[in-house]
């Protein structure tokens, strides 16, 4: 999913307990309209994994 550092309407704030592994370096929001469908080789940077309640 796309992660933004700017709060947007309908975005989900990713609190520290939202992360099952890793985490964002600053206050962040997930954009439900920004779902990525790319190949794993294309992803060069990731923050971690969120818990199941986030999705």
N, C-alpha and C positions, 0 to 999 in steps of 0.2 A: 504494500500500500504506500501511497505517497505520504510523507511526513513533512509538515510545514512548521516553521517557528513563528508564524503569524496566526493569531486566533481568527477563525472564520465562523460564520453562522453555520450550524449543523456539523461542524467538525468536532471530533472526539478528543478531549484532552488526554494525553498519555501521561498519567501520573506514574511515579516511580513503581508502585505496586502493579502496574499494568504489564510490566515486563517479566516474562518467564526467564529470559536470559538477555544480558546486555542492557541497553538503555540509551536514551538520547542525551547528548551533552548539554542540552539546555531545554527549557520549557517548550513542549512540542504538542502538535495536534495532528491527528490522522484525518485525512480527507476522504470521506466515503465515496466521493465521486471521482477519486483519483486512484483507481485500482490498477496496478501494473500487471501486464501479462507479457513478460519478456523472458527470454531464455536465461538460464542460470549463468551462462558464460558472460552475459551482458552486464550482470550486476557486479560492480567493482567495490562497492562500499555498502555495508549494512550495519544497522545498530544492534540487532538482536531479534528475539522472538517475543511476541506479546502473548499474554494469557488468553484463554478461550473466551472470557467475558468480553474482550475487546471486539470480537467478531461474532 
